[in-house]
Amino acid sequence: MASIVAVVPARAGSERVKDKNFRPFAGSSLLEIKIRQMVALRNAGWIDEVVVNSDSKQAKELADQAGAPFQERNSKYARSDCLNCDYWWYLAASVGCDHLIVAQPTAPLITHKTYTHAIRDYLASAHFDSLMSVEPVREFLWQNGEPINYDRCKAPKSQDLPPIVRLTFGVCIANRRMVLEQRSLVGKHPWLFPLDRIEGMDIDDEYDFRFAEMLYLERLEKQRVEELEQNA
């Protein structure tokens, strides 16, 4: 049976949102939330192991508390000028498995159910070498002073624009050997796995952080109410 390992990466430094992985978020932190989610997947038998990869001592403490192995990141791959292709190769090279999940802490709104569906469907298909979450983009896009996805003289309604998607990097599953060979999380035969705007949200700036926290707290409150109604 193919083995699958989830790597939770958390660099100590953050340029646009200071300490985003470790600062308080909905009574916890982004890193704690993602570690707990991956440990839950491991305990449920969906993945074989969870590894926290970081250059932060705080990350090691959180990994130890959750019962997840910790890998100290090589400083070369913790720098802001490290290219993604090198960084992804490093993550794949740091673990031994058939398939790799890169579980970004900056995507806290992805549900356990979404992860299980993605893992199940990806492993059930021999055609795809990777699975990447995407979000549809229905916007009027321009580059170098010209529209790139519509004719300016025949502008359609936004819902009729061509089906362009953006990679969200929230759910990333890939054949480990492919990542090592191509230095990319997205292979030549990727499964573009659609998410809605809420689950597809990635925290990239202070506004994202605050908005994601609000949505996350709303979800927790909804779950609390549902549990109370079930137990009434």
C-alpha positions in Angstrom: 0.0 0.0 0.0 1.3 3.5 -0.9 2.5 5.5 2.0 1.6 9.2 2.5 3.2 11.7 4.8 1.9 15.2 5.6 4.6 17.9 6.1 3.4 21.0 8.0 5.9 23.8 7.1 6.3 26.8 9.3 9.1 29.4 8.8 9.9 31.4 11.9 10.0 34.7 10.0 7.1 36.3 8.1 7.4 39.5 6.1 3.8 40.6 5.3 2.1 39.3 8.5 4.5 39.2 11.5 4.7 35.8 13.1 1.5 34.7 11.3 2.0 31.0 12.1 2.4 31.6 15.8 0.4 34.6 16.8 -3.0 34.2 18.5 -5.7 33.0 16.1 -9.2 32.1 17.3 -7.8 31.0 20.7 -5.0 29.0 19.2 -2.6 29.6 16.3 -2.5 28.8 12.7 0.3 26.3 13.2 -1.5 24.5 16.1 -4.7 24.3 14.1 -2.9 22.7 11.1 -0.9 20.3 13.2 -4.1 19.1 15.1 -5.8 18.6 11.7 -3.1 16.5 10.3 -2.7 14.5 13.5 -6.5 13.8 13.3 -6.1 12.5 9.7 -3.2 10.3 10.9 -5.2 8.9 13.8 -8.1 8.2 11.5 -5.8 6.2 9.2 -5.9 8.6 6.2 -2.1 9.3 6.3 0.8 7.5 7.8 2.7 10.3 9.5 2.8 14.0 10.3 6.1 15.9 10.2 6.5 19.6 11.4 9.3 21.2 9.4 10.5 24.6 10.8 13.4 26.7 12.0 11.5 27.7 15.0 11.9 26.4 18.6 8.2 27.2 19.2 7.2 25.0 16.4 9.2 22.1 17.9 7.3 22.6 21.2 4.0 22.6 19.5 4.9 19.5 17.5 6.1 17.7 20.7 2.8 18.6 22.4 0.8 17.2 19.5 2.8 14.0 19.2 4.2 14.9 15.7 7.8 14.4 14.7 9.8 17.6 14.2 12.4 18.4 11.6 14.7 21.3 12.0 14.7 23.2 8.7 18.1 23.8 7.0 18.7 27.6 7.2 19.2 27.7 3.4 15.5 26.8 2.9 14.2 29.2 5.6 15.4 32.3 3.8 12.9 34.6 2.1 14.9 34.5 -1.1 14.7 30.7 -1.4 12.9 29.8 -4.6 9.8 27.7 -4.4 11.2 25.1 -6.7 14.2 24.6 -4.3 11.9 24.7 -1.3 9.5 22.1 -2.6 12.4 19.8 -3.6 13.8 20.1 -0.1 10.4 19.2 1.6 10.2 16.1 -0.6 13.8 15.1 0.1 13.3 15.5 3.8 10.8 12.6 4.1 10.6 9.0 2.9 7.2 8.1 1.5 5.4 7.5 -1.8 3.1 10.6 -1.7 3.6 13.9 0.0 1.0 16.4 1.5 2.2 19.9 2.1 -0.2 21.2 4.7 0.0 25.0 4.8 -0.9 26.6 8.2 -2.1 29.7 6.3 -5.1 27.7 5.0 -7.1 27.2 8.3 -10.5 27.0 6.7 -10.1 23.7 4.9 -12.2 21.1 6.6 -11.3 17.6 7.6 -14.0 16.3 5.2 -12.3 18.1 2.3 -8.9 16.6 3.1 -10.3 13.1 3.3 -12.1 13.4 0.0 -9.0 14.8 -1.7 -6.8 12.0 -0.3 -9.3 9.3 -1.1 -9.9 10.4 -4.7 -6.2 11.1 -5.4 -5.0 7.7 -4.2 -7.9 6.0 -6.1 -6.6 7.3 -9.4 -3.5 6.1 -11.2 -3.7 8.9 -13.8 -2.8 11.9 -11.7 0.7 12.7 -10.3 -0.5 15.5 -8.1 -3.6 17.2 -6.7 -3.7 20.9 -6.2 -6.6 22.9 -4.8 -7.9 25.7 -7.1 -10.5 28.5 -7.0 -12.3 29.7 -10.1 -11.5 33.3 -11.1 -14.4 35.1 -12.7 -12.8 38.5 -13.1 -11.8 40.9 -15.9 -8.0 40.4 -16.0 -5.5 42.8 -17.6 -1.8 42.7 -18.3 0.4 45.3 -19.9 -2.5 47.5 -20.7 -4.6 44.9 -22.4 -7.3 42.4 -21.3 -6.0 38.8 -21.2 -9.2 36.8 -20.8 -11.8 38.7 -22.9 -12.2 40.9 -25.9 -12.6 44.5 -24.8 -15.0 45.3 -27.7 -17.2 42.3 -26.7 -17.0 42.3 -23.0 -19.2 39.4 -21.6 -21.0 39.2 -18.3 -18.6 38.2 -15.5 -20.2 34.7 -15.2 -19.5 34.1 -18.9 -15.7 34.8 -18.7 -13.5 31.8 -19.6 -13.0 29.3 -16.7 -9.7 30.4 -15.3 -8.6 29.0 -12.0 -5.9 30.1 -9.5 -3.8 27.7 -7.4 -4.6 28.1 -3.7 -1.9 25.7 -2.3 -4.4 24.9 0.5 -4.6 21.2 -0.4 -1.3 19.9 -2.0 -0.8 16.2 -2.6 1.9 15.0 -4.9 3.9 11.9 -5.9 7.1 12.4 -4.0 9.4 11.1 -6.8 7.7 13.5 -9.2 8.4 16.5 -6.9 12.1 15.4 -6.6 12.4 15.1 -10.4 10.4 18.1 -11.5 11.0 20.4 -8.4 7.3 21.3 -8.4 4.2 20.4 -6.4 2.2 20.5 -9.6 3.1 17.7 -11.9 2.4 17.2 -15.6 -0.8 15.4 -14.9 -2.4 17.4 -12.0 -5.9 17.0 -10.6 -7.2 20.6 -10.2 -9.3 20.2 -7.1 -11.9 23.0 -6.7 -12.6 24.7 -3.4 -15.1 27.4 -2.6 -13.9 30.9 -1.7 -14.0 30.2 2.0 -11.9 27.0 2.0 -9.7 28.4 -0.7 -8.7 31.4 1.4 -5.0 31.7 2.0 -3.7 34.2 4.6 -1.3 36.5 2.8 -1.8 39.8 4.6 -3.2 41.4 7.7 -6.7 41.7 6.2 -6.7 38.0 5.3 -5.6 37.1 8.8 -8.4 39.0 10.5 -11.1 37.9 8.0 -10.1 34.2 8.2 -10.1 34.4 12.0 -13.7 35.8 11.9 -14.8 33.0 9.6 -13.1 30.4 11.7 -14.8 31.6 14.9 -18.1 31.6 13.1 -17.6 28.0 12.2 -16.6 27.0 15.7 -19.8 28.7 17.1 -21.9 26.9 14.5 -20.4 23.5 15.5 -21.0 24.3 19.2 -24.7 25.1 18.5 -25.1 21.9 16.5 -23.6 19.8 19.3 -25.9 21.4 21.9 -28.9 20.7 19.7 -27.9 17.1 19.2 -27.5 16.6 23.0 -30.7 18.4 23.9 
